[in-house]
Amino acid sequence: MEQRTDDGLADLVLSPSGQLEMNVLVTGGGGFLGLHIVEQLVARGDLVRVFCRGEYDRLAELQVEQVRGDIRDAGAVRSASTGVDTVFHCAAVPGIWGPWKRYYGINTLGTQNVIESCRDAGVERLVYTSSPSVIFDGSEHLNADETLAYPKRYLSHYSRSKAIAERAVLHANSDDGLATVSLRPHVIWGPRDNHLLPRLVRRARSGQLRRVGDGSNLVSVSCVENAAAAHLQAADSLLPRSACAGRAYFINEPQPVNLWEWIDELLTLAGLPSVDSSISKRMAWNIGAVLEGIWTVLRLPDEPPMTRFVASMLSGSHYYDIKNAQSDFGYEPIVSFDATMRRLAAEWVP
């Protein structure tokens, strides 16, 4: 944004961090990742507006503007986008099960509403929160990079809806208008998690948690503060024709973790025993296929206890190379894995 001096000349306004101050819209800014993005933006002096479905006490504490609305409402999104130069689009419906109409409406059409609103409002930068699941084909990914192609078929509606949305975001990149970038954080976790960790604890407490596979699989994880920082770092470098414009990037910690050893550590923090029973990948896959069929035919409202997608994710290795994010926009984690574990232990009340 600009500040006028007495002689009528426009001086650029810098935030306390020395970066050019941005006027920002964060969709889904009340969510797990979105709220961390908002907090980091506010901390460095950016002007923030949040588009979300409800009212959030923490956003009120931060004194950011809250605009309530549905991402599927094109008019509401267009109104919220007016007067900003940068949009962080985090709003999405997560999960591994549910009707295609819901995932498509929120994740795909909602993203299209954001793109069109950015164009109409003259927004300069769009940073999209994607997922590595957009390129997940059921096979293992070992130190994979962004050359991985989109698969022809998907094992979950979430993955497919996000893939269509990501491709639209990247296609919308312009050399003389809106600059776009897509970030793919893998397994976001940390303090205030209201999705992954509570889900893990619920399954463990109900006796439904089983190790899938031989327990040797490695996965990339993303501390939530680092995933948020990557969004700001990408936005700061995003300009038409810049190295990151029109590209997608994996975002995670530099080193993968052993999934099941990490799960045991998290369960210990929650005061729960380690996972002591297991099931083979093949059996989990077959059970998932059967349950998906039953849930589809009977139109059961809840989520199957196993799906083919979950079987693949829990048994296989999936870790990603972040060198492109490091070289193209200077991605740099701001907290360590161990520090995140300590913070989680300090706040987690079993």
C-alpha positions as CSV (number, residue, x, y, z in Angstrom):
1,M,0.0,0.0,0.0
2,E,1.0,3.7,-0.2
3,Q,1.3,6.6,2.2
4,R,1.0,10.1,0.9
5,T,3.6,12.7,2.1
6,D,2.9,16.4,2.3
7,D,4.5,17.1,-1.1
8,G,2.1,14.7,-2.7
9,L,4.7,12.0,-3.5
10,A,3.9,8.4,-2.7
11,D,6.2,6.7,-0.2
12,L,6.1,2.9,0.1
13,V,5.2,1.8,3.6
14,L,7.4,-0.9,5.1
15,S,6.3,-3.2,7.9
16,P,8.5,-3.5,11.1
17,S,10.2,-6.5,9.5
18,G,11.4,-4.4,6.6
19,Q,9.0,-6.1,4.0
20,L,6.7,-4.0,1.9
21,E,3.5,-3.9,4.0
22,M,0.6,-5.8,2.4
23,N,-3.1,-5.3,2.5
24,V,-4.2,-8.9,2.9
25,L,-7.3,-11.1,2.7
26,V,-7.0,-14.6,4.3
27,T,-9.8,-17.0,3.5
28,G,-10.3,-19.6,6.2
29,G,-8.4,-17.4,8.6
30,G,-10.1,-18.8,11.6
31,G,-8.8,-22.3,10.9
32,F,-5.7,-24.1,12.1
33,L,-3.3,-23.0,9.4
34,G,-5.1,-19.8,8.5
35,L,-5.0,-18.4,12.0
36,H,-1.2,-19.0,12.2
37,I,-0.9,-17.1,8.9
38,V,-3.0,-14.2,10.3
39,E,-0.9,-14.1,13.5
40,Q,2.4,-13.9,11.5
41,L,1.0,-11.2,9.2
42,V,-0.2,-9.1,12.1
43,A,3.0,-9.6,14.0
44,R,5.0,-8.0,11.1
45,G,2.6,-5.1,10.5
46,D,0.5,-6.2,7.5
47,L,-3.2,-5.1,7.3
48,V,-5.4,-8.2,7.5
49,R,-9.0,-9.0,6.6
50,V,-10.3,-12.5,7.2
51,F,-13.1,-14.2,5.3
52,C,-14.6,-17.0,7.3
53,R,-17.9,-18.7,8.3
54,G,-18.0,-17.7,11.9
55,E,-16.8,-15.3,14.6
56,Y,-13.5,-16.1,16.3
57,D,-12.3,-14.7,19.6
58,R,-8.6,-14.9,18.7
59,L,-9.2,-12.9,15.5
60,A,-11.0,-10.3,17.6
61,E,-8.0,-10.2,19.9
62,L,-5.8,-9.5,16.9
63,Q,-8.1,-6.7,15.9
64,V,-8.4,-7.9,12.3
65,E,-11.4,-7.3,10.2
66,Q,-13.7,-10.3,10.1
67,V,-16.0,-10.8,7.1
68,R,-18.5,-13.7,7.5
69,G,-19.5,-15.6,4.4
70,D,-19.5,-18.8,2.4
71,I,-16.7,-19.4,-0.1
72,R,-19.3,-20.7,-2.5
73,D,-21.0,-17.3,-2.6
74,A,-19.2,-15.5,-5.5
75,G,-20.7,-12.1,-4.5
76,A,-19.5,-12.4,-0.9
77,V,-16.0,-13.4,-2.0
78,R,-15.8,-10.6,-4.5
79,S,-16.9,-8.1,-1.8
80,A,-14.3,-9.4,0.6
81,S,-11.5,-9.1,-2.0
82,T,-12.1,-5.4,-2.7
83,G,-9.2,-3.2,-1.7
84,V,-6.6,-5.8,-1.0
85,D,-3.4,-6.6,-2.9
86,T,-2.7,-10.1,-1.6
87,V,-5.0,-13.1,-1.0
88,F,-4.1,-16.2,1.0
89,H,-6.7,-18.8,0.1
90,C,-6.8,-21.4,2.9
91,A,-10.5,-22.1,3.1
92,A,-11.3,-25.7,2.3
93,V,-13.2,-28.7,3.5
94,P,-10.8,-31.5,4.6
95,G,-11.4,-35.1,5.1
96,I,-11.3,-38.5,3.4
97,W,-15.0,-39.2,3.0
98,G,-18.2,-37.4,2.0
99,P,-20.3,-36.4,-1.0
100,W,-18.5,-35.1,-4.1
101,K,-20.9,-32.2,-4.3
102,R,-19.6,-30.8,-1.0
103,Y,-15.9,-31.1,-1.8
104,Y,-16.4,-29.8,-5.4
105,G,-18.5,-26.9,-4.2
106,I,-16.2,-25.6,-1.5
107,N,-12.7,-26.7,-2.7
108,T,-13.1,-26.3,-6.4
109,L,-15.9,-23.8,-7.2
110,G,-14.9,-21.9,-4.1
111,T,-11.4,-21.5,-5.4
112,Q,-12.7,-20.4,-8.8
113,N,-14.7,-17.7,-7.0
114,V,-11.5,-16.6,-5.3
115,I,-9.6,-16.5,-8.7
116,E,-12.3,-14.5,-10.4
117,S,-12.7,-12.1,-7.5
118,C,-8.9,-11.5,-7.5
119,R,-9.1,-10.6,-11.2
120,D,-12.1,-8.3,-10.8
121,A,-10.6,-6.6,-7.8
122,G,-7.1,-6.1,-9.3
123,V,-5.4,-8.3,-6.6
124,E,-1.7,-8.6,-7.3
125,R,-0.9,-11.9,-5.5
126,L,-2.7,-15.1,-4.8
127,V,-1.2,-17.8,-2.6
128,Y,-3.1,-21.0,-2.6
129,T,-3.0,-23.7,0.1
130,S,-3.0,-27.0,-1.7
131,S,-1.9,-30.5,-0.6
132,P,0.5,-33.2,-1.7
133,S,-2.6,-35.4,-2.1
134,V,-3.2,-33.7,-5.4
135,I,-0.5,-35.9,-7.0
136,F,-1.1,-39.0,-4.8
137,D,-1.7,-42.0,-7.0
138,G,-1.5,-44.7,-4.3
139,S,2.2,-45.4,-4.7
140,E,5.1,-44.4,-2.4
141,H,6.8,-41.1,-3.0
142,L,10.5,-41.1,-1.9
143,N,12.1,-37.7,-1.8
144,A,9.8,-36.7,-4.6
145,D,9.7,-33.3,-6.2
146,E,7.3,-31.2,-8.2
147,T,7.9,-33.1,-11.5
148,L,5.3,-35.6,-10.3
149,A,2.3,-35.5,-12.6
150,Y,-1.3,-35.4,-11.6
151,P,-2.7,-38.9,-11.5
152,K,-5.6,-40.0,-13.8
153,R,-7.6,-41.3,-10.9
154,Y,-8.0,-40.3,-7.2
155,L,-8.7,-42.3,-4.1
156,S,-10.6,-39.4,-2.4
157,H,-12.9,-36.6,-3.3
158,Y,-10.7,-34.2,-1.3
159,S,-7.6,-34.9,-3.4
160,R,-9.5,-34.6,-6.7
161,S,-11.3,-31.4,-5.8
162,K,-8.0,-29.8,-4.6
163,A,-6.2,-30.9,-7.7
164,I,-8.7,-29.3,-10.0
165,A,-8.5,-26.1,-7.9
166,E,-4.7,-26.1,-7.9
167,R,-4.6,-26.4,-11.7
168,A,-7.0,-23.5,-12.0
169,V,-4.9,-21.3,-9.7
170,L,-1.7,-22.0,-11.6
171,H,-3.5,-21.5,-14.9
172,A,-4.7,-18.1,-13.7
173,N,-1.1,-16.8,-13.3
174,S,-0.4,-13.9,-15.5
175,D,2.8,-12.2,-16.7
176,D,1.2,-8.8,-16.4
177,G,-1.6,-9.2,-13.9
178,L,-2.4,-11.6,-11.1
179,A,0.6,-13.7,-9.9
180,T,-0.3,-17.0,-8.3
181,V,1.6,-19.8,-6.5
182,S,0.4,-23.0,-4.9
183,L,1.9,-24.5,-1.7
184,R,1.5,-28.2,-0.7
185,P,2.2,-28.6,3.0
186,H,2.2,-32.2,4.1
187,V,0.7,-33.4,7.4
188,I,0.3,-30.0,9.2
189,W,0.5,-30.4,12.9
190,G,1.4,-28.6,16.1
191,P,-0.2,-26.6,18.9
192,R,-3.9,-25.8,18.6
193,D,-4.5,-28.6,16.1
194,N,-8.2,-29.2,15.9
195,H,-8.2,-32.0,13.3
196,L,-5.3,-34.4,13.0
197,L,-4.2,-34.9,16.6
198,P,-7.8,-35.0,18.1
199,R,-8.7,-37.5,15.4
200,L,-5.7,-39.6,16.3
201,V,-6.5,-39.5,20.0
202,R,-10.2,-40.4,19.5
203,R,-9.3,-43.5,17.4
204,A,-6.7,-44.6,20.0
205,R,-9.1,-44.2,22.9
206,S,-11.9,-46.1,21.1
207,G,-9.6,-49.0,20.3
208,Q,-9.8,-48.4,16.5
209,L,-6.2,-47.5,15.9
210,R,-4.1,-50.2,14.2
211,R,-0.6,-50.0,12.7
212,V,-0.9,-50.5,9.0
213,G,2.1,-52.1,7.3
214,D,5.4,-53.0,8.9
215,G,5.8,-49.7,10.7
216,S,9.0,-48.6,8.8
217,N,7.4,-46.0,6.5
218,L,8.8,-42.5,6.5
219,V,6.6,-39.4,5.9
220,S,7.1,-35.7,5.6
221,V,5.4,-33.5,8.2
222,S,4.9,-29.7,8.5
223,C,5.0,-27.8,11.8
224,V,2.1,-25.4,11.5
225,E,4.3,-22.3,12.2
226,N,6.6,-23.3,9.3
227,A,3.7,-24.0,6.9
228,A,2.4,-20.5,7.7
229,A,5.8,-18.9,7.3
230,A,6.1,-20.5,3.9
231,H,3.0,-18.7,2.8
232,L,4.4,-15.4,3.8
233,Q,7.8,-16.1,2.3
234,A,6.1,-17.1,-1.0
235,A,4.0,-14.0,-1.0
236,D,7.0,-11.7,-0.4
237,S,8.7,-13.2,-3.5
238,L,5.6,-13.4,-5.7
239,L,5.6,-11.0,-8.6
240,P,4.7,-11.5,-12.3
241,R,7.5,-13.4,-14.0
242,S,9.2,-14.2,-10.7
243,A,10.7,-17.6,-10.1
244,C,7.7,-18.9,-8.1
245,A,4.9,-17.4,-10.2
246,G,2.6,-20.1,-11.7
247,R,4.3,-22.9,-9.8
248,A,3.4,-25.4,-7.1
249,Y,5.8,-26.4,-4.2
250,F,6.0,-29.0,-1.6
251,I,6.3,-27.6,2.0
252,N,7.5,-29.7,4.9
253,E,10.4,-30.2,7.3
254,P,13.7,-31.0,5.7
255,Q,13.8,-34.5,7.2
256,P,11.0,-37.1,7.2
257,V,9.9,-38.9,10.4
258,N,9.0,-42.6,11.0
259,L,5.3,-42.3,11.0
260,W,4.5,-44.9,13.6
261,E,7.3,-44.0,16.0
262,W,6.0,-40.4,15.8
263,I,2.4,-41.5,16.4
264,D,3.6,-43.4,19.5
265,E,5.3,-40.2,20.7
266,L,2.1,-38.2,20.2
267,L,0.0,-40.9,22.1
268,T,2.5,-40.7,24.9
269,L,1.9,-37.0,25.2
270,A,-1.8,-37.7,25.4
271,G,-1.3,-40.2,28.2
272,L,-2.2,-43.1,26.0
273,P,-0.3,-46.4,25.3
274,S,1.6,-47.0,22.1
275,V,-0.1,-48.8,19.2
276,D,0.4,-52.5,19.9
277,S,-1.6,-54.2,17.1
278,S,-1.1,-54.1,13.3
279,I,-2.7,-55.1,10.0
280,S,-1.0,-55.6,6.7
281,K,-1.3,-53.1,3.9
282,R,-3.0,-55.5,1.6
283,M,-5.6,-56.4,4.2
284,A,-6.2,-52.8,5.1
285,W,-6.6,-51.9,1.4
286,N,-9.1,-54.8,0.8
287,I,-11.1,-53.9,3.9
288,G,-11.1,-50.2,2.8
289,A,-12.4,-51.2,-0.7
290,V,-15.2,-53.3,0.8
291,L,-16.2,-50.6,3.4
292,E,-16.2,-47.9,0.7
293,G,-18.7,-50.0,-1.3
294,I,-20.9,-50.6,1.7
295,W,-20.9,-46.9,2.7
296,T,-21.6,-45.8,-0.8
297,V,-24.5,-48.2,-1.5
298,L,-26.2,-47.6,1.9
299,R,-25.3,-43.9,1.9
300,L,-24.2,-44.1,5.5
301,P,-23.6,-40.6,6.9
302,D,-20.4,-41.2,8.9
303,E,-16.9,-42.0,7.7
304,P,-15.8,-45.6,7.1
305,P,-13.2,-46.8,9.6
306,M,-10.9,-47.7,6.7
307,T,-10.6,-46.6,3.1
308,R,-8.0,-47.4,0.4
309,F,-6.7,-43.8,0.7
310,V,-6.1,-44.2,4.4
311,A,-4.6,-47.6,3.9
312,S,-2.1,-46.2,1.4
313,M,-1.2,-43.2,3.5
314,L,-0.7,-45.1,6.8
315,S,1.4,-47.9,5.3
316,G,3.6,-46.2,2.6
317,S,6.4,-43.7,2.6
318,H,5.6,-40.3,1.4
319,Y,8.3,-37.6,1.8
320,Y,9.2,-34.7,-0.4
321,D,12.1,-32.6,-1.6
322,I,11.8,-28.9,-0.7
323,K,14.8,-27.6,-2.6
324,N,12.7,-25.8,-5.1
325,A,10.8,-23.8,-2.4
326,Q,14.2,-23.0,-0.8
327,S,15.7,-21.8,-4.1
328,D,12.7,-20.0,-5.6
329,F,11.3,-18.1,-2.7
330,G,13.7,-18.8,0.2
331,Y,11.5,-21.1,2.2
332,E,13.1,-21.5,5.6
333,P,11.5,-23.1,8.7
334,I,11.2,-20.8,11.7
335,V,10.8,-23.5,14.4
336,S,12.3,-27.0,14.8
337,F,10.4,-30.3,15.0
338,D,11.7,-30.8,18.6
339,A,10.5,-27.3,19.6
340,T,7.1,-28.0,18.2
341,M,6.9,-31.3,20.2
342,R,7.8,-29.4,23.4
343,R,5.2,-26.8,22.8
344,L,2.6,-29.4,22.1
345,A,3.5,-31.2,25.3
346,A,3.2,-28.0,27.3
347,E,-0.3,-27.3,26.0
348,W,-1.8,-30.7,25.7
349,V,-4.0,-31.7,28.6
350,P,-4.9,-35.5,28.2
